[in-house]
Amino acid sequence: MDKLNNNQLNNIVGGSISLTGSLVSAFVNGIEAIMDVGRSLGTAIRRLVYGYKC
């Protein structure tokens, strides 16, 4: 069995998609922000339609 030298080790490429924790967290935070906007919009529409006031 041959051992790889440093140049060969540096040329090794990993998988095509690497999901890091920070990338997943950013995606989840974006989805949560979109959902919050939807909730706020739904509440505003409901207040207009039914005449609710705070």
Jmol script that loads the backbone (N, CA, C; Angstrom):
load data "model"
ATOM      1  N   MET A   1       0.856  -1.170   0.000  1.00  0.00           N
ATOM      2  CA  MET A   1       0.000   0.000   0.000  1.00  0.00           C
ATOM      3  C   MET A   1       0.903   1.233   0.000  1.00  0.00           C
ATOM      4  N   ASP A   2       0.628   2.149  -0.947  1.00  0.00           N
ATOM      5  CA  ASP A   2       1.417   3.372  -1.053  1.00  0.00           C
ATOM      6  C   ASP A   2       0.856   4.447  -0.136  1.00  0.00           C
ATOM      7  N   LYS A   3       1.736   5.249   0.413  1.00  0.00           N
ATOM      8  CA  LYS A   3       1.319   6.388   1.232  1.00  0.00           C
ATOM      9  C   LYS A   3       1.267   7.625   0.358  1.00  0.00           C
ATOM     10  N   LEU A   4       0.348   8.519   0.676  1.00  0.00           N
ATOM     11  CA  LEU A   4       0.231   9.765  -0.072  1.00  0.00           C
ATOM     12  C   LEU A   4       1.211  10.790   0.469  1.00  0.00           C
ATOM     13  N   ASN A   5       1.802  11.561  -0.453  1.00  0.00           N
ATOM     14  CA  ASN A   5       2.686  12.634   0.000  1.00  0.00           C
ATOM     15  C   ASN A   5       1.855  13.902   0.246  1.00  0.00           C
ATOM     16  N   ASN A   6       2.482  14.954   0.732  1.00  0.00           N
ATOM     17  CA  ASN A   6       1.767  16.181   1.095  1.00  0.00           C
ATOM     18  C   ASN A   6       1.059  16.814  -0.100  1.00  0.00           C
ATOM     19  N   ASN A   7       1.681  16.815  -1.272  1.00  0.00           N
ATOM     20  CA  ASN A   7       1.037  17.402  -2.460  1.00  0.00           C
ATOM     21  C   ASN A   7      -0.231  16.647  -2.820  1.00  0.00           C
ATOM     22  N   GLN A   8      -0.192  15.339  -2.746  1.00  0.00           N
ATOM     23  CA  GLN A   8      -1.371  14.541  -3.055  1.00  0.00           C
ATOM     24  C   GLN A   8      -2.466  14.756  -2.014  1.00  0.00           C
ATOM     25  N   LEU A   9      -2.093  14.887  -0.762  1.00  0.00           N
ATOM     26  CA  LEU A   9      -3.069  15.135   0.293  1.00  0.00           C
ATOM     27  C   LEU A   9      -3.753  16.489   0.110  1.00  0.00           C
ATOM     28  N   ASN A  10      -3.003  17.493  -0.344  1.00  0.00           N
ATOM     29  CA  ASN A  10      -3.574  18.823  -0.552  1.00  0.00           C
ATOM     30  C   ASN A  10      -4.547  18.850  -1.729  1.00  0.00           C
ATOM     31  N   ASN A  11      -4.420  17.914  -2.660  1.00  0.00           N
ATOM     32  CA  ASN A  11      -5.282  17.886  -3.841  1.00  0.00           C
ATOM     33  C   ASN A  11      -6.562  17.084  -3.641  1.00  0.00           C
ATOM     34  N   ILE A  12      -6.740  16.475  -2.490  1.00  0.00           N
ATOM     35  CA  ILE A  12      -7.947  15.699  -2.227  1.00  0.00           C
ATOM     36  C   ILE A  12      -9.127  16.650  -2.060  1.00  0.00           C
ATOM     37  N   VAL A  13     -10.220  16.365  -2.770  1.00  0.00           N
ATOM     38  CA  VAL A  13     -11.422  17.185  -2.714  1.00  0.00           C
ATOM     39  C   VAL A  13     -12.517  16.359  -2.060  1.00  0.00           C
ATOM     40  N   GLY A  14     -13.252  17.000  -1.133  1.00  0.00           N
ATOM     41  CA  GLY A  14     -14.314  16.291  -0.426  1.00  0.00           C
ATOM     42  C   GLY A  14     -15.583  16.204  -1.238  1.00  0.00           C
ATOM     43  N   GLY A  15     -16.688  15.974  -0.557  1.00  0.00           N
ATOM     44  CA  GLY A  15     -17.982  15.835  -1.208  1.00  0.00           C
ATOM     45  C   GLY A  15     -18.411  17.106  -1.917  1.00  0.00           C
ATOM     46  N   SER A  16     -19.406  16.985  -2.759  1.00  0.00           N
ATOM     47  CA  SER A  16     -19.844  18.125  -3.563  1.00  0.00           C
ATOM     48  C   SER A  16     -20.651  19.128  -2.742  1.00  0.00           C
ATOM     49  N   ILE A  17     -21.332  18.673  -1.689  1.00  0.00           N
ATOM     50  CA  ILE A  17     -22.131  19.583  -0.862  1.00  0.00           C
ATOM     51  C   ILE A  17     -21.671  19.423   0.591  1.00  0.00           C
ATOM     52  N   SER A  18     -21.270  20.522   1.175  1.00  0.00           N
ATOM     53  CA  SER A  18     -20.895  20.458   2.584  1.00  0.00           C
ATOM     54  C   SER A  18     -21.805  21.390   3.371  1.00  0.00           C
ATOM     55  N   LEU A  19     -22.644  20.819   4.208  1.00  0.00           N
ATOM     56  CA  LEU A  19     -23.551  21.594   5.031  1.00  0.00           C
ATOM     57  C   LEU A  19     -22.917  21.808   6.389  1.00  0.00           C
ATOM     58  N   THR A  20     -22.659  23.054   6.699  1.00  0.00           N
ATOM     59  CA  THR A  20     -22.096  23.358   8.001  1.00  0.00           C
ATOM     60  C   THR A  20     -23.219  23.761   8.947  1.00  0.00           C
ATOM     61  N   GLY A  21     -22.923  23.750  10.202  1.00  0.00           N
ATOM     62  CA  GLY A  21     -23.919  24.132  11.201  1.00  0.00           C
ATOM     63  C   GLY A  21     -24.384  25.561  11.018  1.00  0.00           C
ATOM     64  N   SER A  22     -23.464  26.452  10.674  1.00  0.00           N
ATOM     65  CA  SER A  22     -23.848  27.855  10.503  1.00  0.00           C
ATOM     66  C   SER A  22     -24.734  28.040   9.278  1.00  0.00           C
ATOM     67  N   LEU A  23     -24.511  27.264   8.221  1.00  0.00           N
ATOM     68  CA  LEU A  23     -25.348  27.361   7.023  1.00  0.00           C
ATOM     69  C   LEU A  23     -26.763  26.879   7.321  1.00  0.00           C
ATOM     70  N   VAL A  24     -26.885  25.784   8.028  1.00  0.00           N
ATOM     71  CA  VAL A  24     -28.206  25.262   8.405  1.00  0.00           C
ATOM     72  C   VAL A  24     -28.915  26.243   9.323  1.00  0.00           C
ATOM     73  N   SER A  25     -28.191  26.816  10.268  1.00  0.00           N
ATOM     74  CA  SER A  25     -28.778  27.776  11.200  1.00  0.00           C
ATOM     75  C   SER A  25     -29.272  29.018  10.466  1.00  0.00           C
ATOM     76  N   ALA A  26     -28.509  29.512   9.517  1.00  0.00           N
ATOM     77  CA  ALA A  26     -28.921  30.681   8.744  1.00  0.00           C
ATOM     78  C   ALA A  26     -30.175  30.379   7.931  1.00  0.00           C
ATOM     79  N   PHE A  27     -30.252  29.181   7.356  1.00  0.00           N
ATOM     80  CA  PHE A  27     -31.421  28.779   6.580  1.00  0.00           C
ATOM     81  C   PHE A  27     -32.656  28.714   7.476  1.00  0.00           C
ATOM     82  N   VAL A  28     -32.521  28.113   8.648  1.00  0.00           N
ATOM     83  CA  VAL A  28     -33.644  28.001   9.591  1.00  0.00           C
ATOM     84  C   VAL A  28     -34.089  29.385  10.052  1.00  0.00           C
ATOM     85  N   ASN A  29     -33.131  30.270  10.335  1.00  0.00           N
ATOM     86  CA  ASN A  29     -33.489  31.631  10.759  1.00  0.00           C
ATOM     87  C   ASN A  29     -34.224  32.371   9.650  1.00  0.00           C
ATOM     88  N   GLY A  30     -33.834  32.160   8.411  1.00  0.00           N
ATOM     89  CA  GLY A  30     -34.530  32.790   7.287  1.00  0.00           C
ATOM     90  C   GLY A  30     -35.952  32.301   7.163  1.00  0.00           C
ATOM     91  N   ILE A  31     -36.150  30.996   7.310  1.00  0.00           N
ATOM     92  CA  ILE A  31     -37.502  30.427   7.249  1.00  0.00           C
ATOM     93  C   ILE A  31     -38.361  30.975   8.390  1.00  0.00           C
ATOM     94  N   GLU A  32     -37.791  31.066   9.582  1.00  0.00           N
ATOM     95  CA  GLU A  32     -38.537  31.604  10.722  1.00  0.00           C
ATOM     96  C   GLU A  32     -38.923  33.057  10.486  1.00  0.00           C
ATOM     97  N   ALA A  33     -38.045  33.839   9.881  1.00  0.00           N
ATOM     98  CA  ALA A  33     -38.357  35.245   9.599  1.00  0.00           C
ATOM     99  C   ALA A  33     -39.512  35.351   8.610  1.00  0.00           C
ATOM    100  N   ILE A  34     -39.509  34.507   7.580  1.00  0.00           N
ATOM    101  CA  ILE A  34     -40.596  34.509   6.603  1.00  0.00           C
ATOM    102  C   ILE A  34     -41.907  34.124   7.267  1.00  0.00           C
ATOM    103  N   MET A  35     -41.860  33.149   8.162  1.00  0.00           N
ATOM    104  CA  MET A  35     -43.076  32.725   8.867  1.00  0.00           C
ATOM    105  C   MET A  35     -43.596  33.839   9.787  1.00  0.00           C
ATOM    106  N   ASP A  36     -42.693  34.572  10.435  1.00  0.00           N
ATOM    107  CA  ASP A  36     -43.114  35.687  11.292  1.00  0.00           C
ATOM    108  C   ASP A  36     -43.799  36.782  10.485  1.00  0.00           C
ATOM    109  N   VAL A  37     -43.269  37.060   9.303  1.00  0.00           N
ATOM    110  CA  VAL A  37     -43.896  38.060   8.438  1.00  0.00           C
ATOM    111  C   VAL A  37     -45.292  37.589   8.036  1.00  0.00           C
ATOM    112  N   GLY A  38     -45.423  36.314   7.716  1.00  0.00           N
ATOM    113  CA  GLY A  38     -46.727  35.765   7.349  1.00  0.00           C
ATOM    114  C   GLY A  38     -47.728  35.849   8.483  1.00  0.00           C
ATOM    115  N   ARG A  39     -47.285  35.558   9.689  1.00  0.00           N
ATOM    116  CA  ARG A  39     -48.175  35.657  10.851  1.00  0.00           C
ATOM    117  C   ARG A  39     -48.624  37.095  11.068  1.00  0.00           C
ATOM    118  N   SER A  40     -47.679  38.026  10.971  1.00  0.00           N
ATOM    119  CA  SER A  40     -48.013  39.436  11.165  1.00  0.00           C
ATOM    120  C   SER A  40     -48.987  39.916  10.099  1.00  0.00           C
ATOM    121  N   LEU A  41     -48.758  39.517   8.871  1.00  0.00           N
ATOM    122  CA  LEU A  41     -49.653  39.902   7.782  1.00  0.00           C
ATOM    123  C   LEU A  41     -51.041  39.305   7.991  1.00  0.00           C
ATOM    124  N   GLY A  42     -51.098  38.057   8.409  1.00  0.00           N
ATOM    125  CA  GLY A  42     -52.387  37.420   8.676  1.00  0.00           C
ATOM    126  C   GLY A  42     -53.137  38.105   9.794  1.00  0.00           C
ATOM    127  N   THR A  43     -52.427  38.498  10.839  1.00  0.00           N
ATOM    128  CA  THR A  43     -53.050  39.204  11.953  1.00  0.00           C
ATOM    129  C   THR A  43     -53.583  40.556  11.500  1.00  0.00           C
ATOM    130  N   ALA A  44     -52.813  41.263  10.685  1.00  0.00           N
ATOM    131  CA  ALA A  44     -53.246  42.574  10.202  1.00  0.00           C
ATOM    132  C   ALA A  44     -54.488  42.445   9.327  1.00  0.00           C
ATOM    133  N   ILE A  45     -54.519  41.452   8.471  1.00  0.00           N
ATOM    134  CA  ILE A  45     -55.690  41.242   7.610  1.00  0.00           C
ATOM    135  C   ILE A  45     -56.911  40.893   8.451  1.00  0.00           C
ATOM    136  N   ARG A  46     -56.722  40.038   9.449  1.00  0.00           N
ATOM    137  CA  ARG A  46     -57.835  39.649  10.318  1.00  0.00           C
ATOM    138  C   ARG A  46     -58.388  40.851  11.076  1.00  0.00           C
ATOM    139  N   ARG A  47     -57.507  41.746  11.520  1.00  0.00           N
ATOM    140  CA  ARG A  47     -57.961  42.943  12.226  1.00  0.00           C
ATOM    141  C   ARG A  47     -58.766  43.849  11.303  1.00  0.00           C
ATOM    142  N   LEU A  48     -58.305  43.961  10.048  1.00  0.00           N
ATOM    143  CA  LEU A  48     -59.031  44.811   9.094  1.00  0.00           C
ATOM    144  C   LEU A  48     -60.396  44.224   8.759  1.00  0.00           C
ATOM    145  N   VAL A  49     -60.448  42.921   8.538  1.00  0.00           N
ATOM    146  CA  VAL A  49     -61.692  42.279   8.116  1.00  0.00           C
ATOM    147  C   VAL A  49     -62.724  42.276   9.237  1.00  0.00           C
ATOM    148  N   TYR A  50     -62.294  41.944  10.442  1.00  0.00           N
ATOM    149  CA  TYR A  50     -63.251  41.793  11.550  1.00  0.00           C
ATOM    150  C   TYR A  50     -63.334  43.040  12.439  1.00  0.00           C
ATOM    151  N   GLY A  51     -62.532  44.050  12.157  1.00  0.00           N
ATOM    152  CA  GLY A  51     -62.598  45.289  12.910  1.00  0.00           C
ATOM    153  C   GLY A  51     -62.036  45.213  14.307  1.00  0.00           C
ATOM    154  N   TYR A  52     -61.150  44.275  14.557  1.00  0.00           N
ATOM    155  CA  TYR A  52     -60.536  44.167  15.886  1.00  0.00           C
ATOM    156  C   TYR A  52     -59.532  45.306  16.085  1.00  0.00           C
ATOM    157  N   LYS A  53     -59.472  45.802  17.325  1.00  0.00           N
ATOM    158  CA  LYS A  53     -58.495  46.830  17.677  1.00  0.00           C
ATOM    159  C   LYS A  53     -57.794  46.403  18.952  1.00  0.00           C
ATOM    160  N   CYS A  54     -56.571  46.836  19.086  1.00  0.00           N
ATOM    161  CA  CYS A  54     -55.814  46.495  20.301  1.00  0.00           C
ATOM    162  C   CYS A  54     -56.255  47.355  21.464  1.00  0.00           C
TER     163      CYS A  54
END
end "model"
wireframe off; spacefill off
backbone 0.3
color backbone group
